[in-house]
Amino acid sequence: MSSPAIPQPASVDANAPLLEARAVAKRFGSREVLKNISLNIAPGEFLTLLGESGSGKTTLLRLIAGFEQPTAGEIWMIGERLDTLPPYKRRVNTVFQNYALFPHLNVRENVSYGLRVQGAPKNEIPGRVDDALNVVKMAEFGAARPSRLSGGQQQRVALARALVNRPQLLLLDEPLSALDANLRKQMQSELKALQREIGITFLFVTHDQEEAMALSDRIALLRDGALEQVASPREIYAHPATAYTAQFIGQTNLLHGEIRRSIATCGVLRWPLDETDGAVLFSLRPETIRLSPDGKRQTHEVKFRGTIRQQIYGGSSELLEVDCGAGQLLRVRLPACGPLTGDHDFVFSITDAIRVAD
Amino acid sequence: MYSRAYKTIVSAPPLLWVCLFLLLPYALMFAHSFWAVQDGVLVHRWNLANYQKLLTNPLYAEVLFRTMRIAASVMLCSLFLGYPLAYYLSFHSGPRKELLYQLVIVPLWVSYLVRGYAWKTILGSEGVLNGFLQYVHITHEPVSFLLYSPFAVVLMLTHIYTPFVFLPIYASLEHIPRPLVEASQDLGASPASTFFRVILPLSMPGLLAGATFAFVLSLGDFLAPLLVGGSSGTMIANIVQTLFGATYDWPLGAAISVCILLITLTLLLLTERLEMRWSFK
């Protein structure tokens, strides 16, 4: 992206959260859409609200923007109670899912809208609009009506329209979901670069876990209106707290089993584990399992023999479905290795079997 | 692809309808306006005497201007009633929307005549309104300007045409995507500012359609002035009616009708232009 055209928001204490949701709940009639959400967003952070449709992620965004009122709890932004203010008094701007550009205004008028209604000095407006349009590379479309623009271009205008107001927090409601796959990937990297460059805090909503992984500093995973886990992409992938998280973020094998006398048993798989006895659930990522051509294993590894039931070629990798006896199926991801059939020995490291809550 | 025969069969009825009930009557009306009446008999002698009469006799111009004044008043009054009503229903009525919508529509099912007579009963010197005014001692004798005046005509027509104004405005308000309203507030616009910058411009096509309805329908109305207008509330359609009925001067009546038709067509063309200017799809 071009030079930093939009100054950073007023600096705040780096340790203080920019936005704080305190035990926020939202109910529509008898339906509990959000339950007891407590979440902090740090200044300059790129935080993603990830979840299936109906998980409440968009509702949380709308509570912060001011389009809905929380049923319980409070929202604070740098020492100011936010949830009691009407939307037009919040220093928060939104990029809407279908962009919501004003059809009766051209691109420049759309972008300058916020400045005009808030009574920004008249001589300042054209310059700031130019800057914002430059940042999103839409400078030459100033006179166009939104209906003449492609989805990607409308997306950029919507971004410029929000950024020109120098919000302290930018809310993005599935902004890329209407774009086709290639454009989407391109906009992802542009969005990430833009956020780094202008340093505005982004709160991004998506149902696409890959997108969340690619963009975010932290991911807040929502499930049925409650926070399932909040962590960095690497952390949440490597150490999912629950079976839901492990399955939602990437692919995994869930191993149901039990621990007895310091031995973990999951079907045909057994390994030593010094924990208290009881039922147990592990997440084992497919790529942590590898072939053992010589049939040997290290001391910290678990070895098993399995029959290849299915092989799905994925370009750089292969996804195998392996039957390791007694009907226990495991998914194994290997670097591309050509067709495989029959029985093979596999190993995985004990530490890669992550214990998760059910 | 449809066969030629099929296309002909399907398009024949509407074409026939348009020719028989629209083009032919218009042509006849147009022809009549250039004919004359001699000794109470229509003669097909082409002349411009009817139009000359219209231009020279000030009575016609006076009634025509009064008619347009009344039509404009009805248009403004029904806009001021219909727009807020449509706005409230579309944006703020919540779960009662459907019910309220039906309540606005219900009067359209009641006969025009019944509503006319109702106003007669309300406004007359022995009427409900005068009775009330005397009962609360605002007046001591019946107020006469209420009935048989342009005021009564405007009141009755406004009552009748407000639903016609309401409907297109309501439809255009319903078509405004709600995220646009949220986007406006999100960008810092107060509700009032959002109304004037987003909602009003985007509902312009409906507003223009409603205004046209009210004006054009009022322009040609002859029952309201007949029922509650009196002599001071006579409108141009009453004159046409008299010319065609009592006076048997069809050519002059046709000439007036041609004038009204031209005014109406000009107006329709104008609003169509404006509506195009205000649509953004």
HADDOCK unambig.tbl for C-alpha pairs under 7 A between the chains (distance, minus, plus):
assign (segid A and resid 87 and name CA) (segid B and resid 185 and name CA) 5.90 0.50 0.50
assign (segid A and resid 87 and name CA) (segid B and resid 186 and name CA) 5.63 0.50 0.50
assign (segid A and resid 88 and name CA) (segid B and resid 185 and name CA) 4.76 0.50 0.50
assign (segid A and resid 88 and name CA) (segid B and resid 186 and name CA) 5.38 0.50 0.50
assign (segid A and resid 88 and name CA) (segid B and resid 187 and name CA) 6.47 0.50 0.50
assign (segid A and resid 88 and name CA) (segid B and resid 188 and name CA) 3.97 0.50 0.50
assign (segid A and resid 88 and name CA) (segid B and resid 189 and name CA) 5.68 0.50 0.50
assign (segid A and resid 88 and name CA) (segid B and resid 190 and name CA) 6.09 0.50 0.50
assign (segid A and resid 89 and name CA) (segid B and resid 188 and name CA) 6.29 0.50 0.50
assign (segid A and resid 93 and name CA) (segid B and resid 186 and name CA) 5.83 0.50 0.50
assign (segid A and resid 93 and name CA) (segid B and resid 187 and name CA) 6.47 0.50 0.50
assign (segid A and resid 94 and name CA) (segid B and resid 186 and name CA) 6.64 0.50 0.50
assign (segid A and resid 100 and name CA) (segid B and resid 179 and name CA) 5.76 0.50 0.50
assign (segid A and resid 100 and name CA) (segid B and resid 180 and name CA) 5.21 0.50 0.50
assign (segid A and resid 100 and name CA) (segid B and resid 183 and name CA) 6.55 0.50 0.50
assign (segid A and resid 101 and name CA) (segid B and resid 180 and name CA) 6.90 0.50 0.50
assign (segid A and resid 102 and name CA) (segid B and resid 180 and name CA) 6.50 0.50 0.50
assign (segid A and resid 103 and name CA) (segid B and resid 280 and name CA) 5.88 0.50 0.50
assign (segid A and resid 104 and name CA) (segid B and resid 280 and name CA) 6.00 0.50 0.50
assign (segid A and resid 114 and name CA) (segid B and resid 187 and name CA) 4.60 0.50 0.50
assign (segid A and resid 114 and name CA) (segid B and resid 188 and name CA) 5.98 0.50 0.50
assign (segid A and resid 117 and name CA) (segid B and resid 188 and name CA) 6.47 0.50 0.50
assign (segid A and resid 117 and name CA) (segid B and resid 189 and name CA) 5.48 0.50 0.50
assign (segid A and resid 118 and name CA) (segid B and resid 188 and name CA) 6.09 0.50 0.50
assign (segid A and resid 118 and name CA) (segid B and resid 189 and name CA) 6.93 0.50 0.50
assign (segid A and resid 147 and name CA) (segid B and resid 281 and name CA) 6.90 0.50 0.50
